[in-house]
Structure formats: C-alpha cells, structure tokens
Amino acid sequence: MKALKLKFYANSKIGTDSALYYMDKLANTSSSPYKTFAFAAQAYLKTRDKYPINFQSYSDSIQKYLPQIKDNNQNYSLLFDIYIILGNTSKRRGEMKAALDFYLKAESYALIINDIERIVKIKGNVALINQDMGQLDDALRQINITLKIVENNKKILGKNYNNRLYKTLLNKGAIYNSLLQENETKLYYGDSAIHCLNRILTNESLTLTQLNYGSVYSKLATAYTLKKEYQQANPFFQKSIEYFNAVNSQSNLYNSYYNMGVNYWKQDSIIKSKKSFWEVLSIKKDTLLDPNFVNTHKYLSEIYVKQKSEDSASYYFTKHQQILKRAKLEQEIEFDKIYSEDETYRLKKKIESLKKANVKSKNLFTKTVIVLIIIVLISTYIILKNIKEKKNAKNRLQSLLDNSKEETKETTSATSISIKNEHHLEVIEGLKKIEKSLFFLKEEFNLYTTAKKIGTNTTYLSKIIKDHKKMTFSEYTNELRIKYIVEKLNTDKTIRAYTTQAIGEIGGYKNAKSFTRIFKKYTGITPYQFIEKIETEL
C-alpha cells in the first residue's frame, strides 16, 4: 500500500491518468487510512487538472473513512498527508477558510511527530493561505517563523534544505509585494521584497530550475512596478518571460505578459503595452471572473483611443462591458445563495432590471428590423440595376466556355495521366526514403516540407498516402513516430528512465499531454504503463 501511495507523489512524472489508476487501486484496499488518502488524492488530481468530477461523492467517501482512522503514532504521518491534500484541494476550489482549517489540522500532526520537513511545508502553506485571504500580517508572521525554522535546521532538512529555503524566500518576497500593494506609501515593503528575492539569486548553493528563475524575476519585476520604478521592472519582466517560455509555463506567461502590459502602459509606451496585452489574449481566450482577462480589454480600449482607432476602441470596450455583465451576474447568484433575508427587496430590483432589459431589447429589435429593411431595399435596387449586365456577362462567359470545353477537357485528362505515371512510384519510393532517414522525427516535418523533399505537391502527396497507406498525413506521422518510440523503449533501457516529456521529444512531440494521449490511442496504455510492462516481461 505504501508503494501505491507513492505513485501519487510521482504524478508529475508518470502522468495524471496513471496516478489516478494507482489511487483507484489504493481506494479498493481494506485499510481505512489508505482508502481515505486515495479518495483525497483522486479529488485533488481531478480538481487540479480540471477533470470531470463528482466532488460530493469523494467528500462523502472521505467523511466516511476519515473518522475510522485511529489517532495514534502509527497514523500521524498519514493523517498529515491526508489533511494537507484536502487543504490543497480546497485552495484550488477557492474555499480558503476550509483550506486554512485543513492546513492547521495538518500542522498539529506535524508538531506532534516533530517532523521538521513537514512543519516547514505546512507553515509555508498556512502563510500563503493567510496571504490569499488578505491576512497579510499573519502571513508575514508565519513566513518569518518558517524561514527561521529552515535556517536553524539545515542539517536535519539535508538535501531538501535548498529547496525549502528557495520557496520560503520566494513566498516572503511575494507577501512583501502584497503588503506594498495594500500600503502604497510604505515603499520599504518593496525594498524588503527585493532583498528576499536577491538573496535567492546571490546564493550560489541554490540550484534553480528555469521555472524557479522565472518566478524570482517575475516577483522582482512586480516589486519594482509597485514601487513605481517602471523602467527598472522592464528587464525583469523580459527575463521572466524568457524562462517561462523555455518551459512552456502558460499560466505564468499569462500573468507576466499582463503585468508587463500594465507596466508599459504606465510608462506611456502604448505600442509595447498593446503587444503584451495581445499576448495575454492569445493565451486565454475567454476566462470569466479573471481580473487580468477583464482588465486587458479595458486597457486595449484605452490604447486604441489614444491611437484614435474608433472601431478597435469600441470593440474592446464592448467586449469589456459584456464580460463585466456576465461576471456580475454570476457574483449576484453567489450573493443570493449566502444572503436571503430581504427577498422581497431583491425580487423587486430584479423585476425592475428585467423591465429595463426588455425595453432595451424591444428598442434594439425595432432598430434591427428597420436596418434590415433598409439593407434589403438597397440590395434589391443594386441587384435590379445590374441584373442586365450580369446576364450579358454570364452569356459571354458561357460562350467562351463552350468554345474551349473540349480543349480544356483533353488537356486536363492528359496532365492527370502524365502526373500519375511519372510520379506515383517516385512518391512511394520517396516516402520509403523519408522513413529510412527518420526525417519524420524532425521539427520541420510536415506535409509541405515532405512534398517538397520528395518533389511533388501537397495535394498529390495526401492522395498517395490516403490510397497507399489508408490514412491521413497526420495519422501517418503519428504512426511513424509512435512505432519509433516503441522500438526505442524496447531496445534502449536508458530511455525508459526518461520523463514522459523527454520520451515524447525523442519522437518529435513537444507536449507531454498530447504525446501521452496519442501514445495511448495507438498502444492502449500510457508510456509509463508501457515501460512497466516491458520491465515486467524482461
């Protein structure tokens, strides 16, 4: 059961689907502690990755088995793990109070067993929840305690010391940024944030990933922006984007581009600001109740006003208002669920709003009908005016077609036969050479480059593949790549130790999730499960 439990913590390596598979196995054991852990882990993974989920069902199962776990030394560590997962799930669902309660419960077990690693981890989580809830003084107090524990227990933390120090300093910098945002005149909060973040960059013993560097530079840029030192923030935003791009971290890129857009706007650098906001919208197409997404439309509207582009300014202003109305509607629904004392007053206000909406709708309908009638009349007039010329033109065109019909037909037929006879076999042989040279593994491999390499056109190549291979070019590409990867996994033990991302890249796939989905489509199992199968059979 312990081995199955560890599969949850390896979810970033083995993939969410595989982790859920093992958690399902763990949930079917007879142990109440491990069953509870499994249900909590499944709920977290599905919530995090936005899988379809019956959350109430998981909640009921957890509430059924959690009270059955004996409160003793044997179970304290497992209870800590369960409560911290429950806290993480509640945080992702936006239920901050529930998350804080779960974290505090987890902290109590960490203190009982005096596990420094767990104490540091949970205190850091509590600090972040305090920050999210606006309890910034409590957040700062918690993170200071956490930092002191980390610095005083370097030997105990061992190999985890550097990672814990990095996370604690990063979170402390973020909390100082929040304090400055709440107290704009207290610039020393910004200085404190910069000091914490520079401690990370100047500590040579810390081994940082590209994502780590991106996070540090992003928060440094935010600190300078909050201090209104906009030009100093620019290079840090650029660095954060470079690092986030390197690891394709879309959520971090989204926030960095937005913050950089605001920063350029405040410098009156509207061209750069506009480009940054365009990047924001290219990442997230339609995200309701996201302040950055909503405000991006407002900023773009203001930018186009400055550029005297009326249509674009109106478009983004209208879009901004539409999103606000939809967001406001959802917030009012949530408000009604909580406060229901004055139902009569609210109903009256809703009826008044509905009447106003109906009047606007009728006016809009009337105007629309008038506009449509005018359009129809104008269109009819234009059609009648030109119908004679169009008829004459049609007759002339038909005459020309009739005169050249036989010639065109013969030419077309001859050309078709010529192309087929000369190129059919050459294209087949060309495909064999493509497969033999492993050109399909290269990034530039696509229908166009393949057709060009063989010496034909894309339409003819697609037809040959469809007739000869009985598949589309995309299916042909995936079949070649998956067959190559399967062969490599079977013959090269070293590759089996690679991450899913790295294995996918061997076959020309840049996205681990897409690779896993395609691999499973062709083999019936995930790459990780395929490797396990190979290892079992050897």
Phi, psi and omega per residue, in radians:
M1 nan -0.614 3.098
K2 -1.101 -0.673 3.134
A3 -1.120 -0.694 3.101
L4 -1.146 -0.697 3.136
K5 -1.047 -0.710 -3.109
L6 -1.122 -0.381 3.120
K7 -1.107 -0.509 3.104
F8 -1.101 -0.760 -3.092
Y9 -1.305 -0.195 3.083
A10 -1.725 0.275 -3.015
N11 -1.092 -0.522 3.136
S12 -1.211 -0.427 3.141
K13 -1.578 -0.793 -3.043
I14 -1.576 -0.220 3.138
G15 1.668 2.674 -3.082
T16 -1.114 -0.739 -3.105
D17 -1.054 -0.751 3.136
S18 -1.170 -0.730 3.131
A19 -1.079 -0.726 3.112
L20 -1.137 -0.615 3.104
Y21 -1.067 -0.784 -3.135
Y22 -1.256 -0.586 3.093
M23 -1.171 -0.584 3.077
D24 -1.119 -0.696 3.066
K25 -1.085 -0.747 -3.125
L26 -1.152 -0.611 -3.138
A27 -1.178 -0.355 -3.123
N28 -1.627 0.114 3.052
T29 -1.389 3.038 -3.097
S30 -1.621 -0.063 -3.081
S31 -1.478 2.084 3.124
S32 -1.051 -0.766 3.120
P33 -1.042 -0.778 -3.094
Y34 -1.315 -0.568 3.054
K35 -1.091 -0.761 3.136
T36 -1.100 -0.769 3.099
F37 -1.024 -0.771 -3.089
A38 -1.098 -0.787 3.139
F39 -1.121 -0.723 3.118
A40 -1.116 -0.725 -3.129
A41 -1.152 -0.738 3.123
Q42 -1.086 -0.777 3.138
A43 -1.073 -0.697 -3.129
Y44 -1.160 -0.857 -3.093
L45 -1.063 -0.752 -3.122
K46 -1.215 -0.617 3.099
T47 -1.193 -0.787 -3.108
R48 -1.077 -0.769 -3.056
D49 -1.679 0.181 3.053
K50 1.023 0.709 3.023
Y51 -1.373 2.712 3.003
P52 -1.030 2.348 -3.042
I53 -2.609 2.363 2.953
N54 -1.651 1.521 -2.991
F55 -1.104 -0.615 -3.108
Q56 -1.095 -0.639 3.135
S57 -1.100 -0.771 3.101
Y58 -1.143 -0.713 3.132
S59 -1.065 -0.734 3.130
D60 -1.109 -0.730 -3.139
S61 -1.134 -0.723 3.129
I62 -1.120 -0.785 -3.140
Q63 -1.153 -0.443 3.121
K64 -1.287 -0.765 -3.009
Y65 -1.671 -0.429 -3.100
L66 -1.044 -0.767 3.125
P67 -1.153 -0.289 -3.129
Q68 -1.408 -0.176 -3.123
I69 -1.388 2.157 -3.132
K70 -1.210 2.387 -3.120
D71 -1.485 1.409 -3.125
N72 -2.484 3.032 -3.078
N73 -0.979 -0.581 -3.096
Q74 -1.123 -0.521 -3.027
N75 -1.894 -0.048 -3.037
Y76 -1.060 -0.754 -3.117
S77 -1.106 -0.756 -3.134
L78 -1.178 -0.664 3.092
L79 -1.110 -0.656 3.072
F80 -1.037 -0.840 -3.105
D81 -1.068 -0.715 -3.128
I82 -1.103 -0.834 -3.067
Y83 -1.210 -0.586 3.124
I84 -1.246 -0.594 3.063
I85 -1.172 -0.727 3.095
L86 -1.066 -0.679 3.096
G87 -1.136 -0.741 3.132
N88 -1.101 -0.689 3.120
T89 -1.146 -0.796 3.133
S90 -1.080 -0.669 3.120
K91 -1.097 -0.746 3.141
R92 -1.188 -0.440 3.100
R93 -1.500 -0.017 3.136
G94 1.414 0.214 -3.128
E95 -1.694 1.342 -2.974
M96 -1.165 -0.666 -3.135
K97 -1.127 -0.781 3.105
A98 -1.101 -0.709 3.122
A99 -1.057 -0.777 3.139
L100 -1.078 -0.732 3.131
D101 -1.083 -0.757 3.127
F102 -1.136 -0.717 -3.141
Y103 -1.120 -0.721 3.131
L104 -1.142 -0.626 3.075
K105 -1.149 -0.748 3.099
A106 -1.089 -0.696 3.140
E107 -1.064 -0.661 -3.130
S108 -1.078 -0.660 3.120
Y109 -1.271 -0.644 3.100
A110 -1.092 -0.667 3.134
L111 -1.225 -0.637 3.136
I112 -1.076 -0.792 -3.089
I113 -1.547 -0.043 3.107
N114 0.926 0.829 3.116
D115 -1.619 1.808 -3.046
I116 -1.041 -0.761 -3.140
E117 -1.011 -0.804 -3.133
R118 -1.223 -0.645 3.121
I119 -1.076 -0.798 3.128
V120 -1.078 -0.788 -3.107
K121 -1.066 -0.838 -3.051
I122 -1.284 -0.614 3.108
K123 -1.150 -0.626 3.062
G124 -1.117 -0.701 3.109
N125 -1.150 -0.704 3.123
V126 -1.094 -0.708 3.122
A127 -1.064 -0.751 -3.132
L128 -1.170 -0.638 3.087
I129 -1.154 -0.742 3.071
N130 -1.000 -0.713 3.121
Q131 -1.112 -0.807 -3.136
D132 -1.100 -0.548 -3.128
M133 -1.501 0.013 3.139
G134 1.424 0.141 3.125
Q135 -1.577 1.225 -2.928
L136 -1.259 -0.594 3.088
D137 -1.127 -0.749 3.087
D138 -1.121 -0.692 3.132
A139 -1.081 -0.772 -3.131
L140 -1.156 -0.689 3.126
R141 -1.101 -0.778 -3.136
Q142 -1.117 -0.734 -3.081
I143 -1.257 -0.536 3.061
N144 -1.168 -0.706 3.079
I145 -1.098 -0.763 -3.134
T146 -1.058 -0.795 -3.121
L147 -1.101 -0.689 3.134
K148 -1.126 -0.728 3.116
I149 -1.100 -0.751 3.140
V150 -1.072 -0.878 -3.073
E151 -1.148 -0.496 -3.118
N152 -1.540 -0.089 -3.061
N153 -2.283 0.716 -3.127
K154 -1.040 -0.748 -3.097
K155 -1.167 -0.746 -3.111
I156 -1.171 -0.735 -3.130
L157 -1.208 -0.464 3.059
G158 1.002 -2.205 -3.068
K159 -1.182 -0.280 3.126
N160 -1.523 -0.083 -3.058
Y161 -1.064 -0.867 -3.086
N162 -1.074 -0.724 3.141
N163 -1.139 -0.729 3.136
R164 -1.179 -0.658 3.117
L165 -1.140 -0.768 3.121
Y166 -1.028 -0.897 -3.085
K167 -1.104 -0.695 -3.104
T168 -1.181 -0.772 3.109
L169 -1.138 -0.687 3.123
L170 -1.087 -0.792 -3.130
N171 -1.189 -0.610 3.103
K172 -1.137 -0.721 3.074
G173 -1.058 -0.714 3.137
A174 -1.138 -0.678 3.128
I175 -1.162 -0.711 3.077
Y176 -1.089 -0.657 3.070
N177 -1.066 -0.737 3.112
S178 -1.128 -0.676 3.109
L179 -1.109 -0.708 3.108
L180 -1.175 -0.631 3.119
Q181 -1.123 -0.587 3.111
E182 -1.417 -0.437 -3.093
N183 -2.294 1.397 -2.967
E184 -1.048 -0.473 -3.087
T185 -1.431 -0.299 -3.091
K186 -1.557 1.331 -3.047
L187 -1.170 -0.298 3.138
Y188 -1.134 -0.395 3.045
Y189 -1.107 -0.707 3.094
G190 -1.123 -0.703 3.097
D191 -1.092 -0.679 3.126
S192 -1.158 -0.685 3.107
A193 -1.086 -0.796 -3.134
I194 -1.091 -0.693 3.124
H195 -1.077 -0.814 -3.134
C196 -1.073 -0.767 -3.081
L197 -1.241 -0.626 3.074
N198 -1.197 -0.472 3.063
R199 -1.069 -0.606 3.117
I200 -1.196 -0.823 -3.058
L201 -1.200 -0.503 -3.091
T202 -1.644 -0.079 3.135
N203 -1.493 1.786 -3.052
E204 -1.193 -0.306 -3.126
S205 -1.402 -0.238 3.140
L206 -1.448 2.252 3.070
T207 -1.757 1.897 -3.037
L208 -1.815 2.478 3.027
T209 -1.463 2.986 3.090
Q210 -1.090 -0.633 3.092
L211 -1.144 -0.681 3.089
N212 -1.052 -0.850 3.129
Y213 -1.047 -0.753 3.125
G214 -1.023 -0.729 -3.136
S215 -1.147 -0.735 3.141
V216 -1.115 -0.848 -3.107
Y217 -1.149 -0.594 3.105
S218 -1.103 -0.755 -3.137
K219 -1.280 -0.557 3.027
L220 -1.095 -0.776 3.117
A221 -1.058 -0.719 3.131
T222 -1.095 -0.725 3.138
A223 -1.058 -0.798 3.138
Y224 -1.171 -0.635 3.096
T225 -1.115 -0.790 3.136
L226 -1.123 -0.497 3.069
K227 -1.422 -0.011 -3.115
K228 1.164 0.421 3.042
E229 -1.732 1.225 -2.911
Y230 -1.127 -0.741 -3.115
Q231 -1.134 -0.594 3.097
Q232 -1.216 -0.418 -3.135
A233 -1.340 -0.489 -3.036
N234 -0.906 -0.927 -3.090
P235 -1.122 -0.503 3.128
F236 -1.265 -0.655 3.039
F237 -1.076 -0.769 3.138
Q238 -1.051 -0.756 -3.139
K239 -1.128 -0.747 -3.136
S240 -1.073 -0.717 3.136
I241 -1.144 -0.681 3.101
E242 -1.040 -0.808 -3.122
Y243 -1.209 -0.726 3.134
F244 -1.159 -0.620 3.075
N245 -1.111 -0.653 -3.093
A246 -1.094 -0.544 -3.122
V247 -1.911 0.142 3.102
N248 0.934 0.791 3.115
S249 -1.524 1.592 -3.012
Q250 -1.108 -0.734 -3.112
S251 -1.121 -0.712 3.116
N252 -1.237 -0.657 3.063
L253 -1.073 -0.718 3.116
Y254 -0.978 -0.872 -3.117
N255 -1.198 -0.696 -3.116
S256 -1.160 -0.744 3.109
Y257 -1.110 -0.698 3.122
Y258 -1.107 -0.881 -3.115
N259 -1.094 -0.628 3.104
M260 -1.196 -0.646 3.085
G261 -1.070 -0.762 3.096
V262 -1.118 -0.719 -3.123
N263 -1.077 -0.785 3.103
Y264 -1.151 -0.642 3.120
W265 -1.049 -0.744 -3.122
K266 -1.231 -0.315 3.034
Q267 -1.594 0.022 -3.096
D268 1.114 0.472 3.075
S269 -1.693 1.368 -2.910
I270 -1.282 -0.499 3.113
I271 -1.140 -0.836 3.117
K272 -1.163 -0.647 3.109
S273 -1.084 -0.793 -3.137
K274 -1.056 -0.774 3.138
K275 -1.067 -0.684 3.127
S276 -1.134 -0.755 -3.131
F277 -1.202 -0.571 3.041
W278 -1.070 -0.686 3.095
E279 -1.087 -0.668 3.109
V280 -1.016 -0.866 -3.098
L281 -1.228 -0.409 3.094
S282 -1.289 -0.386 -3.141
I283 -1.546 -0.790 3.125
K284 -2.079 2.064 -3.038
K285 -1.449 -0.705 -3.062
D286 -2.765 1.519 -3.098
T287 -2.001 1.874 -3.120
L288 -1.308 2.661 3.064
L289 1.064 0.365 3.029
D290 -1.804 1.929 -3.078
P291 -0.967 -0.682 3.139
N292 -1.097 -0.756 -3.141
F293 -1.117 -0.780 3.136
V294 -1.100 -0.861 -3.063
N295 -1.200 -0.451 3.088
T296 -1.010 -0.728 3.117
H297 -1.148 -0.658 3.115
K298 -1.118 -0.824 3.137
Y299 -1.073 -0.745 3.138
L300 -1.101 -0.668 3.089
S301 -1.084 -0.770 3.138
E302 -1.153 -0.654 3.102
I303 -1.079 -0.793 -3.120
Y304 -1.217 -0.467 3.024
V305 -1.114 -0.779 3.116
K306 -1.094 -0.583 3.137
Q307 -1.514 0.063 3.114
K308 1.008 0.644 3.082
S309 -1.835 1.620 -2.985
E310 -1.098 -0.814 -3.081
D311 -1.063 -0.821 -3.122
S312 -1.170 -0.690 3.113
A313 -1.091 -0.736 3.129
S314 -1.163 -0.703 -3.129
Y315 -1.044 -0.902 -3.085
Y316 -1.247 -0.519 3.061
F317 -1.157 -0.789 3.120
T318 -1.088 -0.766 3.116
K319 -1.067 -0.728 3.118
H320 -1.066 -0.779 -3.137
Q321 -1.160 -0.681 3.126
Q322 -1.096 -0.760 3.138
I323 -1.144 -0.720 3.124
L324 -1.058 -0.736 -3.138
K325 -1.111 -0.762 3.128
R326 -1.146 -0.723 3.116
A327 -1.126 -0.739 3.140
K328 -1.077 -0.711 3.115
L329 -1.040 -0.802 -3.139
E330 -1.133 -0.686 3.125
Q331 -1.144 -0.658 3.119
E332 -1.149 -0.638 3.091
I333 -1.085 -0.807 3.111
E334 -1.090 -0.686 -3.135
F335 -1.092 -0.728 -3.134
D336 -1.127 -0.565 3.136
K337 -1.167 -0.537 -3.077
I338 -1.572 -0.818 -3.067
Y339 -1.943 2.007 -3.101
S340 -2.264 0.323 -3.072
E341 -1.155 -0.836 -3.013
D342 -1.815 1.110 -3.054
E343 -1.126 -0.644 -3.120
T344 -1.078 -0.791 -3.121
Y345 -1.105 -0.793 -3.125
R346 -1.125 -0.675 3.141
L347 -1.109 -0.723 3.100
K348 -1.052 -0.778 3.131
K349 -1.114 -0.652 3.134
K350 -1.180 -0.694 3.126
I351 -1.124 -0.754 3.115
E352 -1.070 -0.738 3.114
S353 -1.131 -0.672 3.142
L354 -1.150 -0.717 3.112
K355 -1.079 -0.800 3.121
K356 -1.070 -0.697 -3.137
A357 -1.152 -0.673 3.135
N358 -1.159 -0.725 3.108
V359 -1.053 -0.810 3.120
K360 -1.083 -0.659 -3.124
S361 -1.171 -0.717 3.126
K362 -1.140 -0.763 3.115
N363 -1.056 -0.742 3.126
L364 -1.123 -0.704 3.141
F365 -1.109 -0.776 3.138
T366 -1.061 -0.829 3.134
K367 -1.081 -0.674 -3.132
T368 -1.123 -0.740 3.126
V369 -1.085 -0.776 3.132
I370 -1.054 -0.809 3.127
V371 -1.063 -0.737 -3.141
L372 -1.116 -0.694 3.127
I373 -1.100 -0.780 3.123
I374 -1.062 -0.753 3.139
I375 -1.091 -0.741 -3.140
V376 -1.116 -0.754 -3.133
L377 -1.101 -0.809 3.139
I378 -1.102 -0.741 -3.135
S379 -1.114 -0.721 3.128
T380 -1.099 -0.747 3.133
Y381 -1.057 -0.791 -3.132
I382 -1.120 -0.692 -3.126
I383 -1.136 -0.800 -3.132
L384 -1.123 -0.658 -3.110
K385 -1.136 -0.626 -3.017
N386 -1.828 0.027 -3.006
I387 -1.107 -0.654 -3.131
K388 -1.132 -0.745 3.134
E389 -1.159 -0.651 3.136
K390 -1.171 -0.657 3.138
K391 -1.154 -0.754 3.107
N392 -1.103 -0.736 3.137
A393 -1.110 -0.664 3.135
K394 -1.128 -0.729 3.127
N395 -1.101 -0.738 3.137
R396 -1.125 -0.720 3.137
L397 -1.121 -0.734 -3.132
Q398 -1.115 -0.646 3.131
S399 -1.109 -0.753 3.127
L400 -1.126 -0.687 3.140
L401 -1.144 -0.707 3.138
D402 -1.103 -0.654 -3.106
N403 -1.216 -0.527 -3.055
S404 -1.914 0.163 -3.030
K405 -1.053 -0.865 -3.078
E406 -1.172 -0.685 -3.135
E407 -1.110 -0.774 -3.138
T408 -1.110 -0.730 -3.120
K409 -1.071 -0.795 -3.130
E410 -1.127 -0.756 -3.120
T411 -1.081 -0.762 -3.113
T412 -1.102 -0.761 -3.128
S413 -1.104 -0.756 -3.117
A414 -1.144 -0.725 3.133
T415 -1.088 -0.748 -3.128
S416 -1.067 -0.779 -3.132
I417 -1.148 -0.693 -3.125
S418 -1.087 -0.810 -3.118
I419 -1.098 -0.734 -3.102
K420 -1.144 -0.786 -3.100
N421 -1.157 -0.683 -3.053
E422 -1.449 -0.536 -2.963
H423 -1.955 -0.352 -3.031
H424 -0.952 -0.948 -3.124
L425 -1.171 -0.638 3.136
E426 -1.101 -0.682 3.121
V427 -1.151 -0.744 3.108
I428 -1.042 -0.823 3.127
E429 -1.120 -0.651 3.115
G430 -1.086 -0.694 3.100
L431 -1.121 -0.667 3.108
K432 -1.101 -0.697 3.113
K433 -1.161 -0.677 3.099
I434 -1.032 -0.790 -3.130
E435 -1.151 -0.744 -3.094
K436 -1.171 -0.635 -3.111
S437 -1.445 -0.082 -3.121
L438 1.080 0.509 3.106
F439 -1.087 -0.422 -3.104
F440 -1.197 -0.180 3.106
L441 -1.477 -0.261 -3.043
K442 -1.394 2.658 -3.084
E443 -1.094 -0.593 -3.076
E444 -1.420 0.040 -3.136
F445 -1.203 2.010 3.054
N446 -2.716 3.135 -3.065
L447 -1.058 -0.730 -3.078
Y448 -1.162 -0.893 -3.083
T449 -1.152 -0.577 3.125
T450 -1.192 -0.773 3.107
A451 -1.060 -0.738 -3.135
K452 -1.131 -0.716 -3.100
K453 -1.159 -0.622 -3.110
I454 -1.393 -0.545 3.141
G455 1.753 0.672 3.092
T456 -2.442 -2.948 3.097
N457 -1.895 2.897 -3.034
T458 -1.138 -0.644 -3.125
T459 -1.135 -0.781 -3.125
Y460 -1.190 -0.688 3.129
L461 -1.103 -0.762 3.120
S462 -1.046 -0.707 -3.130
K463 -1.159 -0.754 3.135
I464 -1.081 -0.767 -3.139
I465 -1.127 -0.697 3.135
K466 -1.127 -0.748 -3.116
D467 -1.305 -0.749 -3.019
H468 -1.470 -0.712 -3.066
K469 -1.750 -0.208 -3.115
K470 1.055 0.707 -3.138
M471 -2.778 2.929 3.065
T472 -1.409 2.955 3.118
F473 -1.104 -0.678 3.130
S474 -1.095 -0.761 3.105
E475 -1.144 -0.670 3.096
Y476 -1.064 -0.777 3.119
T477 -1.049 -0.885 -3.113
N478 -1.099 -0.666 3.137
E479 -1.111 -0.780 3.119
L480 -1.066 -0.810 -3.070
R481 -1.191 -0.778 -3.133
I482 -1.135 -0.725 3.096
K483 -1.053 -0.708 3.131
Y484 -1.118 -0.793 -3.133
I485 -1.121 -0.749 3.125
V486 -1.045 -0.743 3.117
E487 -1.093 -0.744 -3.142
K488 -1.120 -0.743 3.129
L489 -1.122 -0.617 -3.137
N490 -1.250 -0.567 -2.990
T491 -1.852 -0.326 -3.051
D492 -2.114 1.814 -3.094
K493 -1.124 -0.544 -3.110
T494 -1.061 -0.728 -3.080
I495 -1.143 -0.469 -3.134
R496 -1.140 -0.351 -3.141
A497 -1.515 -0.104 -3.130
Y498 -1.248 2.799 3.001
T499 -1.257 2.853 3.100
T500 -1.010 -0.701 3.133
Q501 -1.049 -0.815 -3.090
A502 -1.163 -0.680 3.110
I503 -1.117 -0.754 3.113
G504 -1.049 -0.715 -3.111
E505 -1.123 -0.514 3.087
I506 -1.038 -0.649 -3.122
G507 -1.646 0.153 3.081
G508 1.646 0.163 3.119
Y509 -1.690 2.321 -3.104
K510 -1.725 -0.284 -3.082
N511 -2.020 2.123 -3.058
A512 -1.120 -0.690 -3.116
K513 -1.167 -0.759 3.117
S514 -1.106 -0.744 3.124
F515 -1.053 -0.809 -3.126
T516 -1.060 -0.757 3.135
R517 -1.087 -0.797 -3.116
I518 -1.186 -0.727 3.136
F519 -1.049 -0.772 -3.122
K520 -1.162 -0.594 3.122
K521 -1.086 -0.676 -3.069
Y522 -1.533 -0.489 -3.053
T523 -1.942 -0.349 -3.121
G524 1.576 -0.147 3.123
I525 -2.440 2.906 3.140
T526 -1.361 2.838 3.106
P527 -0.973 -0.721 -3.118
Y528 -1.122 -0.758 3.116
Q529 -1.146 -0.605 3.104
F530 -1.113 -0.732 3.118
I531 -1.120 -0.750 3.115
E532 -1.037 -0.709 3.138
K533 -1.102 -0.745 3.120
I534 -1.083 -0.819 -3.101
E535 -1.093 -0.628 -3.141
T536 -1.192 -0.680 -3.088
E537 -1.327 -0.413 -3.116
L538 -1.290 nan nan
